[in-house]
Amino acid sequence: MLFDMDGTLVDSEKLWDVALQELAAVYGGILSDTARKSMIGTSMAASMRILHDDLGQPERDPLASAEWINARILELFRGGLQWRPGALVLLRAVRAAGIPTALVTSSVRPLVEVAMDTLGRDSFDAVVCGDEVDSVKPHPEPYLTAARLLGVPIARCVAIEDSATGVASALAAGAAVLAVPAEVPLPPTDGVHQLESLTGADLELLAALLGEPPI
């Protein structure tokens, strides 16, 4: 099992909204809704480019902006994270069944370490962070790396994602994909099973996505 984090397991996108709008205000502007939605699932570097362009300030240093955002998000994450509907129940069921499980996120390791206080440090056999791969989502590398670390062929893995960027990454890697949109609707996509939430998702569904008999 391969789980995305932001918007999939935890409702952290709203915290990103806070940080991004605060930085936009520091820069004397307001981040548009269109630009914010286009950031979901992207790398920090891509998000900062979108922010700067949206504010009409493309000359700003993306590294400096990323440092500001990372520091603010750390503060917000430490205030606590809320689980997405059904996510904790499904994660517990997967772990109880002894299924190899990885977290595959575009967030950087320091943020993920804070999130682990909510997610549980024994919830995953492997963790792949955005600052630990050469190419981030939508490139397939994050998911291929996770499957390799688990010692499981990617074709035998189910990836759960909330964003178009993450779905593209998982599909390109060759995983079965379960999409659960959070902040932005996702169009129907061949090879992608879509649910409104993880409430009611179970091991039988995951097995079906791999074409296996019920667990």
C-alpha positions in Angstrom: 0.0 0.0 0.0 1.2 3.4 -1.0 -0.4 6.5 0.7 -0.1 10.1 -0.2 -0.1 12.4 2.9 -1.5 15.9 2.4 -5.2 15.8 1.5 -5.2 12.0 1.5 -4.4 10.9 5.0 -4.6 14.3 6.8 -6.5 17.4 6.2 -3.4 19.6 5.9 -4.2 21.5 2.7 -6.1 24.0 4.7 -2.9 24.7 6.8 -1.0 25.2 3.5 -3.8 27.7 2.5 -3.1 29.7 5.7 0.7 29.8 5.2 0.5 30.6 1.5 -2.0 33.4 2.0 0.1 34.8 4.8 3.2 34.9 2.6 1.3 36.5 -0.2 0.2 39.2 2.3 3.9 39.7 3.3 4.6 40.3 -0.4 1.8 42.8 -0.6 -0.7 40.7 -2.5 -3.4 38.1 -2.4 -3.0 34.6 -3.8 -5.8 33.8 -6.3 -8.0 30.7 -5.8 -6.9 29.5 -9.3 -3.2 29.7 -8.5 -3.7 28.0 -5.1 -5.6 25.1 -6.6 -2.9 24.6 -9.3 -0.3 24.2 -6.5 -2.0 21.1 -4.9 0.2 18.1 -5.3 3.1 20.0 -6.7 6.6 20.4 -5.3 7.6 23.3 -3.2 9.7 24.8 -5.9 6.8 24.7 -8.4 4.4 26.1 -5.8 6.7 29.1 -5.2 7.0 29.8 -8.9 3.2 29.7 -9.1 2.9 32.1 -6.1 5.4 34.6 -7.5 3.9 34.6 -11.0 0.4 35.0 -9.5 1.5 38.0 -7.5 3.3 39.5 -10.5 6.6 39.1 -8.8 8.5 36.4 -10.8 11.8 37.9 -9.8 11.5 36.7 -6.1 13.8 34.0 -4.8 11.9 30.7 -4.7 14.3 29.3 -2.1 13.7 32.3 0.3 10.0 31.9 -0.1 10.2 28.1 0.5 12.1 28.7 3.7 9.4 31.0 4.9 6.6 28.6 4.1 8.4 25.6 5.6 9.0 27.5 8.9 5.3 28.6 9.0 4.0 25.1 8.1 6.1 23.5 10.8 4.4 25.8 13.3 0.9 25.0 12.0 1.6 21.2 11.8 2.8 21.3 15.4 -0.7 22.6 16.3 -2.1 19.2 15.3 -3.4 17.6 12.1 -6.9 16.2 11.4 -7.4 12.9 9.7 -9.3 12.8 6.4 -12.6 10.8 6.7 -12.0 7.1 6.7 -8.2 7.4 6.4 -7.3 6.2 9.9 -9.6 3.2 9.8 -8.2 2.1 6.5 -4.6 2.6 7.5 -5.2 0.6 10.7 -6.8 -2.2 8.7 -3.9 -2.3 6.2 -1.4 -2.5 9.1 -3.4 -5.1 11.0 -3.4 -7.3 7.8 0.4 -7.1 7.7 0.4 -5.4 4.3 3.7 -3.6 3.4 2.9 0.1 3.5 4.7 3.3 2.5 4.1 7.0 2.8 4.8 8.8 -0.5 4.6 12.6 -0.1 5.9 15.7 -1.8 6.4 17.3 1.6 10.0 17.6 2.9 11.3 15.4 5.6 11.2 18.0 8.5 7.4 18.5 7.9 6.8 14.7 7.6 8.6 14.1 10.9 6.1 16.5 12.6 3.2 14.9 10.8 4.3 11.5 12.1 3.2 12.6 15.6 -0.3 12.3 14.1 0.2 9.5 11.6 2.2 7.2 13.9 5.8 6.3 13.4 5.0 2.6 13.2 2.3 3.1 10.5 4.7 2.8 7.6 7.5 0.4 6.5 9.0 3.1 4.3 8.6 6.9 3.9 9.5 8.7 0.7 9.7 12.5 1.0 9.8 15.2 -1.7 13.3 16.3 -0.8 14.7 12.7 -1.0 14.1 12.0 -4.7 15.6 13.5 -7.8 12.2 13.9 -9.5 9.0 14.7 -7.6 5.4 14.0 -8.6 4.1 13.8 -11.3 7.2 11.9 -12.2 6.9 8.2 -11.3 10.1 8.1 -9.2 8.5 8.7 -5.8 6.2 5.7 -6.2 8.8 3.5 -7.9 11.2 4.3 -5.0 8.5 3.4 -2.4 7.8 0.0 -4.1 11.5 -0.7 -4.2 12.0 0.1 -0.5 9.0 -2.2 0.3 10.4 -5.0 -1.9 7.1 -5.2 -3.7 6.6 -5.0 -7.5 4.9 -1.7 -8.3 2.2 -3.6 -10.3 1.2 -5.2 -7.0 0.8 -1.9 -5.2 -2.3 0.3 -4.7 -1.6 4.0 -4.5 -4.1 6.4 -2.8 -4.0 10.0 -3.9 -6.1 13.1 -3.8 -4.5 15.3 -6.5 -4.1 15.1 -10.3 -0.3 15.4 -9.9 -0.2 12.5 -7.5 -2.5 10.4 -9.6 -0.3 11.0 -12.7 2.8 10.0 -10.7 1.2 6.7 -9.5 -0.2 5.8 -12.9 3.1 6.5 -14.6 4.8 4.2 -12.1 2.4 1.4 -12.9 0.5 1.2 -9.6 -3.2 0.6 -9.2 -4.7 3.9 -8.2 -7.5 4.9 -5.9 -8.3 8.6 -6.1 -10.1 10.5 -3.3 -10.3 14.1 -4.2 -10.1 16.6 -1.4 -9.7 20.2 -2.4 -10.0 19.9 -6.2 -12.3 17.7 -8.2 -10.6 15.1 -10.4 -11.8 14.1 -13.9 -12.6 10.5 -14.6 -9.4 8.8 -15.7 -8.8 5.4 -17.3 -7.3 3.0 -14.8 -8.2 5.1 -11.7 -11.0 4.1 -9.3 -12.4 7.2 -7.6 -14.3 7.6 -4.3 -15.7 10.7 -2.5 -13.9 9.7 0.6 -12.1 6.7 2.2 -15.1 6.1 4.5 -16.1 2.6 3.8 -13.0 1.7 1.8 -11.7 -1.7 3.0 -9.2 -4.5 2.2 -11.7 -6.1 -0.2 -11.7 -3.0 -2.3 -8.0 -2.8 -2.4 -7.8 -6.5 -3.4 -10.3 -5.8 -6.1 -8.2 -3.0 -7.5 -5.4 -5.5 -8.0 -7.7 -8.1 -9.4 -7.2 -10.4 -6.4 -9.7 -12.4 -4.4 -11.0 -10.7 -1.3 -8.6 -10.5 1.6 
